Amino acid sequence: MRKGICWLMITSILLLLPGCWDQDLLKDARLMTALAFDRAPGGKLMQTVVIRDMPQAEQGEPISEVHSAIGDTSRDSTRSLEKKIAGSYRVYKAQVVLMGKSLAKTDIYPYLDVLYRDPKDPIYAKLVVVGGKGADILRMKKAGNLLIGEFLFQHVKSKEELSIVPEESLESIRPIMLDPGRDFILPYIEKKGDEIIADRSAMFHGHRFTGTLDTEESTLYLLGMGKEGTVARFTEKVNPGKSSNPANYITIDVAKAKHQLKVKVRPDGEIDATIELDLDVAVPEYPPNNLDDEKEVERLNEALSKALTKKAENMIRKMQKARCDAFGVGRQLIAYHPEVWKKKKWSRDYPKVRFHSKVKVEITGSGIIS
């Protein structure tokens, strides 16, 4: 009898519970895979989207449908897009957001604000700066055998693993954009002919794009931040002779990296920042093949340390010229020297910071050849 009463009560409660009122079935929506923001004439914004479509034929392959619209704001351009696109589309599956170079040189936060406010927007999407217009890349529709949205995601992801570009997303950069003591760096891609090249990183000061780092500078930055991917590789000329002779070069893979940033304030208010990087490396390529000689290994360690220290110094000079405090020197001042920070105007004073870079390389592996 009691069991019957319990089941009756449970059934009654279930009947009174509301159903799922906010369903958003994928089968009823068209999915966006990538979008781009570019500057349009008159200070307006052009938004371009790629929608992945499945043809009605059973044997047909998916295709990319590309649309662009101009508006005063991100939401305004979205409203214009909705007038052009048949059916309803959803943005939460978008994996990449492109930002044209011209637009990236302005304050990018107002264009991204809408993506942070709507829970269905792609906050985990990768944000990438384009050397040109993002729309030009999306209008390729395909790259190789992949649809453009899928290609862009895989392309950037592979460069993250190779420590060529930082692993960042809309979500990861937002707290940094709101922090006056830190800047950020994003992947940078370019369209060259029919190819899309990702071999640089885009520096930002505040919310504005201010310059780029090349491949090795980007890798050194990532190592200095402890954000390297699965592979961090350098090729350096370590022997005298012609540059065209491969026997004069060595290629190293970083096996282990230790990084340290020290910030000191002098009595006169000047700031010293020391970046130290200790790298244990393996040698996947060295044609002279004499790594069993201790003196030779010691010479190579010294040559590599000197070469990478020089590149680190050049990287820092670039970052200071671009006013990009991606190492967070300002954040350390805010945390440990607030009285000094209050007297600083960081856009003006960051380039005056005295940086001291030191990279120490030690060869600890030489492959299976002794």
CORWO-V798025 format. One record per residue. N is the residue number from 1. RES is the residue in one letter. PHI is phi in radians with two decimals (NA if undefined). PSI is psi in degrees with one decimal (none if undefined). OMEGA is omega as a letter, one per 30 degrees, with the letter a starting at -180 (NA if undefined). Layout:
# CORWO-V798025
n->(N	N)
res->(RES	RES)
phi->(PHI	PHI)
psi->(PSI	PSI)
omega->(OMEGA	OMEGA)
This chain:
# CORWO-V798025
n->(1	2	3	4	5	6	7	8	9	10	11	12	13	14	15	16	17	18	19	20	21	22	23	24	25	26	27	28	29	30	31	32	33	34	35	36	37	38	39	40	41	42	43	44	45	46	47	48	49	50	51	52	53	54	55	56	57	58	59	60	61	62	63	64	65	66	67	68	69	70	71	72	73	74	75	76	77	78	79	80	81	82	83	84	85	86	87	88	89	90	91	92	93	94	95	96	97	98	99	100	101	102	103	104	105	106	107	108	109	110	111	112	113	114	115	116	117	118	119	120	121	122	123	124	125	126	127	128	129	130	131	132	133	134	135	136	137	138	139	140	141	142	143	144	145	146	147	148	149	150	151	152	153	154	155	156	157	158	159	160	161	162	163	164	165	166	167	168	169	170	171	172	173	174	175	176	177	178	179	180	181	182	183	184	185	186	187	188	189	190	191	192	193	194	195	196	197	198	199	200	201	202	203	204	205	206	207	208	209	210	211	212	213	214	215	216	217	218	219	220	221	222	223	224	225	226	227	228	229	230	231	232	233	234	235	236	237	238	239	240	241	242	243	244	245	246	247	248	249	250	251	252	253	254	255	256	257	258	259	260	261	262	263	264	265	266	267	268	269	270	271	272	273	274	275	276	277	278	279	280	281	282	283	284	285	286	287	288	289	290	291	292	293	294	295	296	297	298	299	300	301	302	303	304	305	306	307	308	309	310	311	312	313	314	315	316	317	318	319	320	321	322	323	324	325	326	327	328	329	330	331	332	333	334	335	336	337	338	339	340	341	342	343	344	345	346	347	348	349	350	351	352	353	354	355	356	357	358	359	360	361	362	363	364	365	366	367	368	369	370)
res->(M	R	K	G	I	C	W	L	M	I	T	S	I	L	L	L	L	P	G	C	W	D	Q	D	L	L	K	D	A	R	L	M	T	A	L	A	F	D	R	A	P	G	G	K	L	M	Q	T	V	V	I	R	D	M	P	Q	A	E	Q	G	E	P	I	S	E	V	H	S	A	I	G	D	T	S	R	D	S	T	R	S	L	E	K	K	I	A	G	S	Y	R	V	Y	K	A	Q	V	V	L	M	G	K	S	L	A	K	T	D	I	Y	P	Y	L	D	V	L	Y	R	D	P	K	D	P	I	Y	A	K	L	V	V	V	G	G	K	G	A	D	I	L	R	M	K	K	A	G	N	L	L	I	G	E	F	L	F	Q	H	V	K	S	K	E	E	L	S	I	V	P	E	E	S	L	E	S	I	R	P	I	M	L	D	P	G	R	D	F	I	L	P	Y	I	E	K	K	G	D	E	I	I	A	D	R	S	A	M	F	H	G	H	R	F	T	G	T	L	D	T	E	E	S	T	L	Y	L	L	G	M	G	K	E	G	T	V	A	R	F	T	E	K	V	N	P	G	K	S	S	N	P	A	N	Y	I	T	I	D	V	A	K	A	K	H	Q	L	K	V	K	V	R	P	D	G	E	I	D	A	T	I	E	L	D	L	D	V	A	V	P	E	Y	P	P	N	N	L	D	D	E	K	E	V	E	R	L	N	E	A	L	S	K	A	L	T	K	K	A	E	N	M	I	R	K	M	Q	K	A	R	C	D	A	F	G	V	G	R	Q	L	I	A	Y	H	P	E	V	W	K	K	K	K	W	S	R	D	Y	P	K	V	R	F	H	S	K	V	K	V	E	I	T	G	S	G	I	I	S)
phi->(NA	-1.11	-1.06	-1.10	-1.15	-1.08	-1.11	-1.13	-1.16	-1.10	-1.10	-1.12	-1.13	-1.08	-1.16	-1.48	-1.20	-1.26	-1.40	-1.37	-1.58	-2.03	-1.12	-2.43	-1.25	-1.07	-1.18	-1.70	-2.20	-1.77	-1.75	-1.47	-1.86	-2.79	-2.50	-2.42	-2.00	-2.36	-1.34	-1.95	-0.97	1.34	1.32	-1.50	-1.96	-1.89	-1.93	-2.14	-2.23	-2.01	-1.96	-1.50	-2.05	-1.81	-1.14	-1.22	-1.13	-1.07	-1.59	-1.26	-1.69	-1.10	-2.27	-1.77	-1.89	-2.00	-2.39	-2.26	-2.65	-1.97	-2.70	-1.40	-2.42	-1.08	-1.15	-1.14	-1.21	-1.12	-1.08	-1.20	-1.12	-1.06	-1.31	-1.69	-1.67	-1.26	1.33	-1.71	-2.22	-2.13	-1.77	-1.22	-1.68	-1.13	-1.84	-2.43	-2.08	-1.68	-2.21	-1.04	-1.00	-1.08	-1.24	-1.13	-1.33	-1.70	-1.23	-1.44	-1.05	-1.01	-1.38	-1.63	-0.92	-1.10	-1.25	-1.50	-1.57	-1.71	-1.11	-1.68	-1.50	-1.42	-1.18	-1.60	-1.17	-1.36	-1.75	-2.31	-1.55	-1.94	-1.35	2.47	-1.92	-1.10	-1.05	-1.10	-1.29	-1.13	-1.28	-1.15	1.16	-2.41	-2.38	1.16	-1.70	-1.87	-1.12	-1.04	-1.10	-1.16	-1.09	-1.04	-1.10	-1.16	-1.12	-1.17	-1.06	-1.15	-1.29	-1.12	-1.14	-1.56	1.05	-1.67	-2.30	-1.30	-1.56	-2.28	-2.49	-1.00	-1.17	-1.22	-1.54	-1.05	-1.08	-1.26	-1.09	-1.62	-1.81	-1.21	-1.77	-2.51	-2.14	-2.36	-2.27	-2.14	-1.08	-2.28	-2.19	-2.41	-1.71	-2.15	1.17	-1.69	-1.96	-1.95	-1.85	-2.16	-2.31	-2.49	-2.17	-1.77	-1.53	-2.20	-2.09	1.12	-1.99	-2.12	-1.24	-2.24	2.83	-2.24	-1.93	-1.36	-1.00	-1.23	-1.13	-1.09	-1.11	-1.11	-1.05	-1.11	-1.12	-1.17	-1.76	1.23	-2.07	-1.17	-1.46	-1.30	-2.31	-2.33	-2.19	-2.36	-2.14	-2.24	-1.45	-2.12	-2.14	-1.20	2.15	-1.16	-1.18	-1.43	-1.62	-1.11	-1.21	-1.57	-2.07	-2.29	-1.96	-2.18	-1.98	-1.31	-1.62	-2.62	-2.33	-2.06	-2.24	-2.65	-2.09	-2.04	-2.09	-2.19	-1.89	-1.33	-1.00	-1.47	1.60	-1.28	-2.04	-1.96	-2.18	-1.95	-1.95	-2.00	-2.38	-1.87	-2.11	-1.63	-2.22	-1.92	-1.97	-1.47	-2.68	-2.82	-0.94	-1.04	0.95	-2.20	-1.42	-1.54	-1.62	-1.06	-1.14	-1.16	-1.11	-1.10	-1.12	-1.15	-1.02	-1.16	-1.13	-1.18	-1.08	-1.14	-1.14	-1.29	-1.12	-1.09	-1.18	-1.13	-1.12	-1.11	-1.06	-1.10	-1.05	-1.08	-1.14	-1.21	-1.09	-1.48	1.01	-1.69	-1.63	-1.29	-1.39	1.36	-1.09	-1.07	-1.10	-1.18	-1.13	-1.06	-1.35	-1.96	-2.39	-1.06	-1.19	-1.26	-1.02	-1.10	-1.57	-1.70	-1.91	-1.11	-1.05	-1.54	-1.59	-1.04	-1.09	-1.58	-1.07	-1.55	-1.59	-2.27	-1.89	-2.53	-2.01	-1.97	-1.96	-2.34	-1.35	-2.07	-2.65	-2.32	1.35	-1.50	-1.60	-1.62)
psi->(-45.0	-39.5	-41.3	-39.9	-41.4	-46.3	-36.2	-40.8	-42.9	-43.5	-40.2	-41.8	-43.2	-36.3	-29.0	-18.3	141.4	154.8	-177.8	107.4	-12.7	36.6	143.3	80.8	132.1	-32.5	-17.9	0.0	157.1	132.9	129.8	136.2	-21.2	154.5	160.2	143.8	129.2	155.2	135.2	162.8	147.5	17.4	11.2	174.1	133.5	125.2	131.5	135.5	151.1	125.7	129.7	119.6	142.9	124.2	157.3	-30.5	138.5	-36.9	1.1	153.1	152.8	151.1	162.3	127.2	124.2	133.7	146.1	150.8	151.8	141.0	177.1	-28.4	175.6	-46.1	-36.6	-41.3	-32.1	-40.9	-37.6	-35.7	-39.5	-25.5	-20.7	-25.5	128.2	134.8	-175.0	143.8	155.0	143.6	-10.5	-9.2	-0.6	132.3	-15.5	135.2	119.3	143.7	113.4	147.4	-44.3	-41.7	-37.2	-21.0	-11.2	-177.6	112.1	-15.7	-42.7	-29.3	-25.0	-14.8	-43.0	-31.0	-24.0	-19.1	-27.0	120.1	-14.0	3.3	159.2	72.8	-20.8	1.7	150.1	134.3	125.4	134.5	137.8	130.9	75.1	-138.7	134.2	-33.5	-36.1	-34.0	-44.4	-30.7	-7.2	-26.9	-39.8	153.2	114.1	-129.3	3.8	147.2	150.0	-39.7	-45.1	-39.5	-46.4	-43.4	-48.6	-36.1	-48.3	-40.3	-41.8	-34.8	-27.8	-43.2	-29.2	6.7	34.4	-34.0	154.1	152.2	97.5	158.7	174.0	-39.2	-44.8	-29.3	-15.5	-49.5	-29.3	-38.0	-27.2	1.7	116.1	-12.6	7.7	152.0	176.5	165.7	137.7	161.3	149.6	125.2	158.2	149.9	118.3	102.3	-124.5	8.5	151.8	118.6	130.5	89.4	13.5	170.2	149.8	123.4	144.0	143.9	122.5	-119.7	18.8	138.7	129.4	-2.1	178.7	155.6	141.5	-177.2	-52.7	-34.8	-39.8	-42.4	-42.7	-40.5	-47.0	-39.5	-39.8	-21.0	-5.6	29.4	22.8	158.1	-155.0	-22.8	135.5	111.8	143.4	146.0	121.9	146.7	117.4	-4.2	147.6	160.6	-173.0	142.4	-20.2	-5.9	113.3	-18.8	-12.9	4.0	156.0	141.8	131.8	144.4	131.2	120.6	-34.8	137.5	134.3	131.3	150.7	135.7	122.6	130.0	124.3	143.8	122.8	162.1	-29.4	4.1	-6.5	155.0	132.7	131.7	122.8	125.0	117.9	135.9	116.8	123.2	122.1	125.2	155.1	156.1	102.2	-12.0	120.8	92.4	-37.0	-25.6	49.2	41.2	2.7	-3.0	116.2	-40.4	-36.8	-42.9	-40.5	-40.5	-42.5	-39.8	-44.2	-43.9	-42.4	-40.6	-43.2	-44.2	-44.6	-30.1	-42.1	-41.2	-35.4	-39.3	-41.8	-39.0	-46.5	-41.0	-42.2	-44.4	-38.2	-39.0	-36.0	-1.3	31.5	103.3	62.6	-18.3	-13.0	38.1	-42.3	-37.4	-37.5	-37.1	-42.3	-40.5	-42.4	-17.4	59.6	-31.2	-32.9	-43.6	-39.5	-24.3	-5.9	145.4	101.1	-34.5	-33.5	-38.2	-23.3	-43.6	-13.7	-7.7	135.6	105.9	144.2	114.7	139.5	120.1	123.5	124.2	135.6	121.2	119.6	-3.9	145.1	25.5	-164.1	-9.3	124.8	none)
omega->(l	l	a	l	l	l	l	l	a	l	a	l	a	l	a	a	l	l	l	a	a	l	l	a	a	a	a	a	l	a	l	l	l	l	a	l	l	l	l	l	l	l	l	a	l	l	l	a	l	l	l	a	l	l	a	l	a	a	a	l	l	a	l	l	a	l	l	l	a	l	l	a	l	a	l	l	l	l	l	l	a	l	a	a	l	l	l	l	a	a	a	l	l	a	a	l	l	l	a	a	a	l	a	l	l	l	a	a	a	a	a	a	a	a	l	a	a	a	l	l	a	a	l	a	l	l	a	l	a	l	a	l	l	a	a	l	a	a	l	l	l	l	a	l	a	l	a	l	l	l	a	a	a	a	l	a	l	l	l	a	l	l	l	l	l	l	a	l	l	a	a	a	a	l	l	l	a	a	a	a	a	l	a	l	a	l	a	a	l	l	l	a	l	a	l	a	l	a	a	l	a	l	l	l	a	l	a	l	a	l	a	l	l	a	a	l	l	l	l	l	a	l	l	l	a	a	a	l	a	l	l	a	l	l	a	l	a	l	l	l	a	l	a	a	a	l	a	a	l	l	a	l	a	l	a	a	l	a	a	l	l	a	l	l	l	l	l	l	l	a	l	l	a	l	l	a	l	a	l	a	l	a	l	a	l	a	l	l	l	a	l	l	a	l	l	l	l	l	a	l	a	a	l	l	l	a	a	l	l	l	l	l	l	l	a	l	l	a	l	l	l	a	a	a	a	l	l	l	l	l	l	l	l	a	a	l	a	a	l	a	a	a	a	l	a	l	a	a	a	l	a	l	l	l	l	a	l	l	l	a	l	l	a	l	a	l	a	l	l	NA)
